Amino acid sequence: QVQLVESGGGLVQSGGSPRLSCTASGPTPYNTLAWFRQAPGKEREGVACISLADGSTHYADSVSGRFTISRDSYTSTLYLLMNDLNSEDTGLYYCAAGYNRYGRANWDRATAYDFWGQGTQVTVSS
């Protein structure tokens, strides 16, 4: 079965640059990997995604230019490098895998992903 395990979260100072990791194991019935986040009292939102087919990436406007998603195919590890963090970036960050069934324009729809990790908490302190 597909397993996704996130790591790298924690308490980070405003302006910090942590890197999240997500290790995938098991079969690969998916073609897209993504990071989502959920802040207290808010809906889960897409942060970034990457296509396994061609490596193309998409980002939420709120993180574009600050976050970078990447993947190491040899170790089956997904990364999210986060720069210039602020309080709005606080949340539980999830790794997700799916077939992008709604097309690339809808990459940030949570229902497009079939497999999810347990999440890793990122808390930004001022």
N, C-alpha and C positions, 0 to 999 in steps of 0.2 A: 504494500500500500504506500501511497505517497505520504511522505512526512516532511514537514517544513519546520525548522527550528531556528528561531531568531536569537540574536545575542548582540551585545554592544550598547544597550541602553544604560540609563542611570541618571544621576544628577549632574547637569552640565551648566556651566556659567553662561550667561548671556554673551553672545559673540563667539562661543566655542565652536569646535569642529569635530564632533564625534563621527564615527563610522559604524553603521549597523551592518550586521551580517545575517544571512539566512542560508542555512545548509539544507539542501534538498537531498532526499534519499528515496529509493524505490523506483517504480516505473515512471515514465514521463508522458502521461496522456494530456499534455498541454503544450502550447506554443508561445505562451506569454507569461512573464513573471512580473509582479508588481509589488509596490509598497503602498499600504493604506495606513491611515492613522485615525484615531478617534480621541477627541478631547472630552472631558467630563461634560455631560449635558448636550453634546453635539452628535451629529450623525457621522458615521464613518466616511471618510473622504479619501479619494485617490490622490496619492502623492506623486508617483512616477511609475512607469512601466517600461519593459524592454522586451523586444521580440526575439525569440530564440532563432527565428529563421534568418533575419537579416541584421539583427542588432540595433534596429531603430528604436528610439526612445521618445517618450512623451512625458511632460511634466505639468503639474498643476501650476497655474499662474502664480500662486502664493509662494512657490519654492523655486520657480524657474530662475536660473542664474545663481542659485545658492546651493542647491542639492544636485548630486550626480549619481545616477544609477548605473551599475555595471555588473558584469557577470563573469566569473571564471568558470569556463566550461569544463576544465580538467578536474576541478574540485567540486563542481556543481554548487558553487556558492554565489549567492546574490549579495550585492553590497549597496549601501546607500551612504554616500559621503555627504554630510550635512555641514554647511558652512554658515557663519554669521547667524547663529541661532538667536531667536527672540522668544518671548513668553508665548506667542501665538503658536509656536512649534511644539509646545508641551502636549503630550498625549501618549496613547498606547499605539505603538507602531507594529503593523502586521505585515507579514510576507504572504503573498497569494499567488496561486498558479491557476491558469485556465486557458481556454481556447479562443479568447477574445471574440466570442460568438456574435457580438453586436457591432463588430467593425472597429477599426482603430480610432475613429472619432468618438467612440463611446468606451474607451479603454478604462475610464474611471468608474464604470458602473460595477458595484460590488457583486451583483448577480452574474457577472460575466466570468467569475472565478469559482472554481469548484473545490479548490484545496486551500486551506488556511493554516498558518502557524498559530501558536498561542499568544504571540505578541511580546514585545519588549517595551518597557516603560521608559520614556524620555521626559525628564522634567528639567525645564530651563529656569535657572534662578537668576535674579537680577543683581 
